[in-house]
Amino acid sequence: MDKLAKWCIWLRRRSFFRVAQRTFAVLMPIATVGAFFQVLQYSVFAPESFIYNLFDFDKIMSDRFWEIGTSLSQCVVEVILGLFCLFTVYFSASFTAKIYRKDATMAGISALTSLLVMIYLFQLGLTGRISLLTGGYLGFQYTSFALLLGYGVGQVFHWLGADYESVNYENTKLVQDRAIKALKPTLVTVIGGIAIGGILYVVISKVKANFSLTSIVSPVENSNNLLLTVPATALASFLSWLGLEAPILDLSMSNVAGSAAATANLTYVLRRGSVWKVPYPYLGGSMISIYGVMGGCGAILALAVAILIGGRRKERETVAKMNLWPLLFSSSRGFLVGLPVILNPIYALQLVLVPVVNMLIAALAIFLHIVPTPVYTVLTGTPGPLVPFFSTNGNWPTLIFTIFLFCLDVVMMIPAVKLDNRTKILLKDYEMEDDRHV
């Protein structure tokens, strides 16, 4: 445990990870707010959602109130989570510049400009239209791209920017001096953004292929082969830990009844009147969305529960409590940023391992006829542990099995929580030792 904790401390002390932690720390409040409004959008005001149908809002909620609630929740989600890369790239560049005592404000503005130029050219090559804010490439699912770009811009200011010391009051002349001194690194970063965006434009224009990270793992949705499904799930989970949420998000939100194989399963059940012995018992889309992530962020929910049970860090428990409600309804982004989970080496192994273990145990249970294969479409926003129950049309052994599986997930998360506790202790010891040397 001490060796792992020391390695985690060493890794987290590298400049990139320090920048990532500080960026996520400052973005935690808005990410949490976005997660709460995401629950409202997809679980309260959506007619196909769990809460909407549970409380029969179609009858008790007026049309005017529904329209206002839908518009407001969608507005907040689009502004916060749909443009999350803008916030990320600014603060990533800003904190990187601060580490080297450079102009953080100008670094952040330069990073924003470079990102927008790159996305502009990329979208132009992809669609032939000017669609800067559409396409989702500024959204939360591409956080790591923005983080890396901001860090790169901060390094440009590190090497080319003038030293900067903050003052309590800046008059116009001081501000102008700052801007003039930041001209060279700003010009380099903008030209770099144009160059990268131009390369993307040429490549996309030549290939004329749709760019999507989900293409890496999307074929597994129609696969009945666990040898393909399980590694793809591990890859998607690892990419999610890196901050590339698109693949696992696409798989976790895949429609159980959307593919030809899933339709064949459902048709078989409707004709025979039984959920047993379907043609495709280990269908990828069903196994991943129902058991791998339990309808969305099941593993993350288990981590939050593990922190509340075994955590000894007050700030971690506070973040877990704040995000428990969104996590229950499959909105994990506030927790991913607030803890943070993204790029945190302490939680990497569990976040990859837990979905894989869930799928393998579920496949074994299906093979032994302990539980049936899930075939029914589930309402959006259904709590993760209840997703398998509803997708098997209320099969009670499935509910018991899922509760056992979720408890196992919590137990598997406990070592990571203990490692986090140990890391805090060793980090305090290092800080006290540094103070004594000073």
TADA-V240107 format. One record per residue. RES is the residue in one letter. D_FIRST is the distance of its C-alpha to the first C-alpha in Angstrom with 2 decimals. Layout:
BEGIN
res=RES d_first=D_FIRST
res=RES d_first=D_FIRST
END
This chain:
BEGIN
res=M d_first=0.00
res=D d_first=3.81
res=K d_first=5.48
res=L d_first=5.18
res=A d_first=6.04
res=K d_first=8.58
res=W d_first=9.89
res=C d_first=10.48
res=I d_first=12.17
res=W d_first=14.17
res=L d_first=15.30
res=R d_first=16.26
res=R d_first=18.20
res=R d_first=20.46
res=S d_first=23.84
res=F d_first=23.99
res=F d_first=20.82
res=R d_first=22.01
res=V d_first=25.34
res=A d_first=23.98
res=Q d_first=22.08
res=R d_first=25.23
res=T d_first=27.51
res=F d_first=25.81
res=A d_first=25.67
res=V d_first=29.41
res=L d_first=30.22
res=M d_first=28.39
res=P d_first=31.58
res=I d_first=33.88
res=A d_first=31.46
res=T d_first=31.16
res=V d_first=34.95
res=G d_first=35.38
res=A d_first=33.21
res=F d_first=35.39
res=F d_first=38.55
res=Q d_first=37.30
res=V d_first=37.12
res=L d_first=40.67
res=Q d_first=41.86
res=Y d_first=40.49
res=S d_first=40.19
res=V d_first=43.00
res=F d_first=45.80
res=A d_first=45.49
res=P d_first=48.09
res=E d_first=45.90
res=S d_first=42.91
res=F d_first=41.61
res=I d_first=42.34
res=Y d_first=45.73
res=N d_first=46.91
res=L d_first=45.35
res=F d_first=47.35
res=D d_first=50.28
res=F d_first=50.33
res=D d_first=53.04
res=K d_first=55.48
res=I d_first=54.31
res=M d_first=53.24
res=S d_first=56.11
res=D d_first=56.35
res=R d_first=56.47
res=F d_first=53.29
res=W d_first=51.55
res=E d_first=52.73
res=I d_first=51.58
res=G d_first=48.16
res=T d_first=47.67
res=S d_first=48.83
res=L d_first=46.76
res=S d_first=43.48
res=Q d_first=44.08
res=C d_first=44.97
res=V d_first=41.78
res=V d_first=39.55
res=E d_first=41.44
res=V d_first=41.37
res=I d_first=37.69
res=L d_first=35.90
res=G d_first=38.70
res=L d_first=38.69
res=F d_first=35.02
res=C d_first=34.88
res=L d_first=37.47
res=F d_first=35.31
res=T d_first=32.22
res=V d_first=34.06
res=Y d_first=35.74
res=F d_first=32.74
res=S d_first=30.67
res=A d_first=33.52
res=S d_first=34.09
res=F d_first=30.58
res=T d_first=30.49
res=A d_first=33.83
res=K d_first=32.78
res=I d_first=29.94
res=Y d_first=32.71
res=R d_first=35.28
res=K d_first=37.52
res=D d_first=39.57
res=A d_first=37.14
res=T d_first=39.97
res=M d_first=41.82
res=A d_first=38.70
res=G d_first=38.00
res=I d_first=41.65
res=S d_first=41.70
res=A d_first=38.64
res=L d_first=40.31
res=T d_first=43.49
res=S d_first=41.87
res=L d_first=40.03
res=L d_first=43.25
res=V d_first=45.27
res=M d_first=42.92
res=I d_first=42.92
res=Y d_first=46.69
res=L d_first=47.41
res=F d_first=45.00
res=Q d_first=46.61
res=L d_first=50.03
res=G d_first=49.41
res=L d_first=47.89
res=T d_first=50.55
res=G d_first=53.37
res=R d_first=53.31
res=I d_first=52.04
res=S d_first=49.34
res=L d_first=46.85
res=L d_first=45.26
res=T d_first=45.49
res=G d_first=43.48
res=G d_first=40.12
res=Y d_first=38.87
res=L d_first=38.28
res=G d_first=36.33
res=F d_first=32.75
res=Q d_first=32.06
res=Y d_first=32.35
res=T d_first=30.20
res=S d_first=28.27
res=F d_first=31.66
res=A d_first=32.72
res=L d_first=29.47
res=L d_first=29.89
res=L d_first=33.59
res=G d_first=33.14
res=Y d_first=30.66
res=G d_first=33.22
res=V d_first=36.04
res=G d_first=34.13
res=Q d_first=33.76
res=V d_first=37.51
res=F d_first=38.16
res=H d_first=35.81
res=W d_first=38.07
res=L d_first=41.44
res=G d_first=41.41
res=A d_first=42.75
res=D d_first=40.68
res=Y d_first=40.82
res=E d_first=40.55
res=S d_first=40.81
res=V d_first=43.78
res=N d_first=44.75
res=Y d_first=47.89
res=E d_first=48.93
res=N d_first=52.58
res=T d_first=53.93
res=K d_first=54.30
res=L d_first=50.66
res=V d_first=49.59
res=Q d_first=52.01
res=D d_first=50.68
res=R d_first=47.12
res=A d_first=48.41
res=I d_first=50.38
res=K d_first=47.49
res=A d_first=45.27
res=L d_first=47.98
res=K d_first=46.85
res=P d_first=43.16
res=T d_first=44.36
res=L d_first=46.93
res=V d_first=44.48
res=T d_first=41.99
res=V d_first=44.82
res=I d_first=46.33
res=G d_first=42.96
res=G d_first=42.70
res=I d_first=46.26
res=A d_first=45.53
res=I d_first=42.47
res=G d_first=44.33
res=G d_first=47.38
res=I d_first=45.51
res=L d_first=44.12
res=Y d_first=47.64
res=V d_first=49.21
res=V d_first=46.68
res=I d_first=46.82
res=S d_first=50.61
res=K d_first=51.04
res=V d_first=48.76
res=K d_first=49.69
res=A d_first=46.55
res=N d_first=44.69
res=F d_first=41.34
res=S d_first=38.62
res=L d_first=34.93
res=T d_first=35.52
res=S d_first=37.66
res=I d_first=34.57
res=V d_first=33.75
res=S d_first=36.97
res=P d_first=38.53
res=V d_first=36.00
res=E d_first=37.61
res=N d_first=40.58
res=S d_first=38.79
res=N d_first=38.66
res=N d_first=36.40
res=L d_first=32.74
res=L d_first=32.09
res=L d_first=33.01
res=T d_first=31.79
res=V d_first=28.17
res=P d_first=27.40
res=A d_first=29.38
res=T d_first=27.38
res=A d_first=24.07
res=L d_first=25.78
res=A d_first=27.15
res=S d_first=23.84
res=F d_first=22.25
res=L d_first=25.34
res=S d_first=24.98
res=W d_first=21.48
res=L d_first=23.24
res=G d_first=25.88
res=L d_first=28.54
res=E d_first=29.21
res=A d_first=32.57
res=P d_first=31.75
res=I d_first=29.59
res=L d_first=31.98
res=D d_first=34.93
res=L d_first=33.54
res=S d_first=32.44
res=M d_first=35.90
res=S d_first=37.84
res=N d_first=40.86
res=V d_first=40.63
res=A d_first=44.40
res=G d_first=44.78
res=S d_first=44.91
res=A d_first=47.55
res=A d_first=45.26
res=A d_first=44.15
res=T d_first=47.84
res=A d_first=48.66
res=N d_first=46.14
res=L d_first=47.57
res=T d_first=51.13
res=Y d_first=50.44
res=V d_first=49.09
res=L d_first=52.07
res=R d_first=54.58
res=R d_first=53.19
res=G d_first=52.05
res=S d_first=48.76
res=V d_first=45.21
res=W d_first=44.66
res=K d_first=45.14
res=V d_first=45.19
res=P d_first=45.85
res=Y d_first=42.46
res=P d_first=39.85
res=Y d_first=36.75
res=L d_first=38.03
res=G d_first=35.47
res=G d_first=36.45
res=S d_first=36.32
res=M d_first=33.07
res=I d_first=31.15
res=S d_first=32.74
res=I d_first=33.00
res=Y d_first=29.83
res=G d_first=27.53
res=V d_first=27.49
res=M d_first=29.74
res=G d_first=32.43
res=G d_first=30.23
res=C d_first=26.74
res=G d_first=25.90
res=A d_first=22.26
res=I d_first=22.23
res=L d_first=23.90
res=A d_first=21.27
res=L d_first=18.60
res=A d_first=20.91
res=V d_first=21.37
res=A d_first=17.65
res=I d_first=17.39
res=L d_first=20.48
res=I d_first=19.15
res=G d_first=15.61
res=G d_first=15.58
res=R d_first=15.89
res=R d_first=17.16
res=K d_first=20.92
res=E d_first=21.63
res=R d_first=19.46
res=E d_first=21.27
res=T d_first=24.54
res=V d_first=24.15
res=A d_first=23.30
res=K d_first=26.36
res=M d_first=28.58
res=N d_first=27.89
res=L d_first=27.85
res=W d_first=31.56
res=P d_first=31.58
res=L d_first=28.62
res=L d_first=30.56
res=F d_first=33.39
res=S d_first=31.48
res=S d_first=31.30
res=S d_first=27.76
res=R d_first=28.54
res=G d_first=28.27
res=F d_first=24.75
res=L d_first=23.70
res=V d_first=24.96
res=G d_first=24.28
res=L d_first=20.53
res=P d_first=20.46
res=V d_first=19.29
res=I d_first=21.25
res=L d_first=19.55
res=N d_first=16.26
res=P d_first=13.56
res=I d_first=11.14
res=Y d_first=13.77
res=A d_first=15.28
res=L d_first=14.19
res=Q d_first=15.09
res=L d_first=18.30
res=V d_first=19.43
res=L d_first=18.45
res=V d_first=19.83
res=P d_first=23.41
res=V d_first=23.55
res=V d_first=22.55
res=N d_first=25.06
res=M d_first=27.78
res=L d_first=27.33
res=I d_first=27.41
res=A d_first=30.35
res=A d_first=32.16
res=L d_first=31.83
res=A d_first=33.16
res=I d_first=36.04
res=F d_first=36.80
res=L d_first=37.01
res=H d_first=39.16
res=I d_first=36.88
res=V d_first=37.09
res=P d_first=39.57
res=T d_first=39.02
res=P d_first=39.02
res=V d_first=42.27
res=Y d_first=43.31
res=T d_first=42.69
res=V d_first=40.69
res=L d_first=41.64
res=T d_first=39.62
res=G d_first=37.18
res=T d_first=36.72
res=P d_first=33.46
res=G d_first=30.94
res=P d_first=30.67
res=L d_first=34.50
res=V d_first=35.09
res=P d_first=35.13
res=F d_first=37.43
res=F d_first=40.01
res=S d_first=39.81
res=T d_first=40.92
res=N d_first=43.76
res=G d_first=42.30
res=N d_first=41.08
res=W d_first=39.59
res=P d_first=37.50
res=T d_first=35.85
res=L d_first=34.97
res=I d_first=33.43
res=F d_first=31.51
res=T d_first=30.25
res=I d_first=29.09
res=F d_first=27.12
res=L d_first=25.67
res=F d_first=24.73
res=C d_first=23.05
res=L d_first=21.03
res=D d_first=20.08
res=V d_first=18.91
res=V d_first=16.78
res=M d_first=15.25
res=M d_first=14.51
res=I d_first=12.74
res=P d_first=9.17
res=A d_first=9.95
res=V d_first=11.40
res=K d_first=8.60
res=L d_first=6.50
res=D d_first=9.92
res=N d_first=10.38
res=R d_first=7.56
res=T d_first=9.02
res=K d_first=12.32
res=I d_first=11.86
res=L d_first=10.93
res=L d_first=13.69
res=K d_first=16.07
res=D d_first=15.52
res=Y d_first=16.34
res=E d_first=19.32
res=M d_first=20.60
res=E d_first=20.46
res=D d_first=22.35
res=D d_first=24.86
res=R d_first=25.54
res=H d_first=26.26
res=V d_first=28.55
END
